[in-house]
């Protein structure tokens, strides 16, 4: 069942809206004013420059798709701009209104459409909160499960991210989650004029509300953080599902995309899906072996952190290996 506001105005923009029917982070301890407490243990992000969306770096990915690349800066996502003859869709928006304003300046260089849609690959602040800068008539659309995570978890995340560095605090000052105009259960289709975009919710992976965005005519797939390029996959909390993540990667592969715009890292070919899957399968398999040998979750995470850091020496943020191992350990029988 879909939930829409002002649906008469926007109904014509849809080919279909199909209905088939949420990093809980510990609060930073007191007394950490001089040394902000990271949500994740130190080392998960090997570096943390100010997470600013790049200006004047927008790439044309395909006929209808542009991407503002992350520059391999932690907590900056790849941002998509999908341009049709009637309307434009923005995918993710950076952290806070300042970054959202940069997105709008880049948007103006590639699209003059007055009809604007905004969707998010998941609820984390660096993907969603830049949308606060977008015009009030922007049509915000996201999966129902993702919206449940916004309601349940995002205020805490905004507070937590704000305590990491003074720069991030400034970016997130006075940010409040913007309610969606449209929510959907499993799939929505947008006709932007000459280009059709499928918005898909396939179940929990990196978060419970991960959304995938397929630009059908161009064969371009936005994966959010379910596929990233030369970063270790992030298992932020117990809502992440390793087993279902693998199932989702199979479903993404079956879409036969031509190009992948990952949540972080460089735009690449469809083989990025297989690369991510191979890593996760290897971790899952080794976890099962070590658990069967009687190793504890802590022992397993420590061993695999060393092992997989050596196997993937050019991947960044190896602190996330242990989190992947712990999640697969919890799932293993």
C-alpha positions, 0 to 999 in steps of 0.5 A, a space after each residue: 500500500 503506498 502513502 502519498 501526499 498531493 498525489 494528483 499532482 504527481 501521479 502522471 509522473 509515475 509509470 507505476 508505484 507497486 506495493 507488496 505489502 528500521 548504525 544504532 550508535 552508542 552515545 558518546 561518553 561524557 568528558 570527551 570534549 577535547 577528543 570527540 568519541 567516534 561512533 565506531 572504534 578508532 581505525 574504522 575510518 583511516 582518515 576523516 577530512 572534512 566531508 564536503 561534496 566536491 564542486 566542479 567534478 561532476 561526471 557524465 556517466 551515461 546519456 541521462 546520468 551524472 555523478 558527483 564523485 566522492 573523491 574517496 573521502 570518508 562520509 561523502 557519498 557518490 551523488 546521482 543526478 538523473 535527468 529526463 525531459 520533464 523531471 530530474 531525480 537526485 540520489 543522495 545529498 551529502 551531509 547537511 545543507 551546505 553540501 546540499 547547496 553544492 549539489 544544487 549548484 551542480 544540478 543547475 549545470 546539467 538540468 533546467 527541469 523545474 520538477 525535482 525528485 529526491 531519493 536516498 539509498 539509506 538513512 545515514 546522515 551523509 546520504 540524506 541530510 543535504 536534502 534540507 537545502 533542496 527547494 520546498 517543492 522537491 518530491 521526496 520518495 523513499 521506501 517505507 522501511 527506510 522511513 521507519 529507520 529515519 524515525 527511529 534512528 536518525 536523530 541519534 545518528 545526527 547527534 552522534 555524528 555531530 560529536 565526531 568533529 567540530 566541522 561535522 557539528 557545523 555541517 549538521 547544525 539544526 538539521 532535522 529529518 525531512 518527511 517524505 511525500 511518497 513512501 513505497 513498500 517494495 518498488 516504485 517507477 518514475 517516468 522522468 520523461 524519456 527515461 524510467 527509473 526503478 526504485 527498489 527495496 530488497 530487504 536488509 543488507 547494510 541497513 534495513 532500508 537500503 534502496 537501489 536505483 536502476 536507470 533502465 534505459 542506461 543500465 546504470 545502478 546506484 547501490 548505496 553502501 551495499 556495494 562500495 569500491 575498494 572500501 571494506 563493506 560496512 556492517 554498522 550494527 545488528 540491523 545489518 544482515 550478511 546472509 540477506 546482503 549476499 542474497 541481494 547481491 545476487 538479485 542486483 546481478 540479475 538486473 544486468 546493469 552495465 555500470 555501477 555507481 557505488 555508495 563510495 568509491 569510483 564508478 565501475 562496471 557490473 563486476 563490482 557486484 561480484 567483487 563485493 560478493 566474493 569478499 562477503 562469501 569468503 568472510 562468511 565461509 571462514 567464520 563458519 570454519 572458525 566457529 566450528 573449531 570452537 573459536 569465539 566471536 572475538 577470536 574469529 574477528 581478530 584472526 580475520 581482520 589480519 587475514 583479510 587485510 592482507 588479502 585486500 591490501 588496497 581496500 580502505 578502512 579495514 576496521 570494518 572487517 571485524 564487524 563483518 566477521 561478528 555479524 556472520 558469526 552471529 548468523 552462523 549455526 
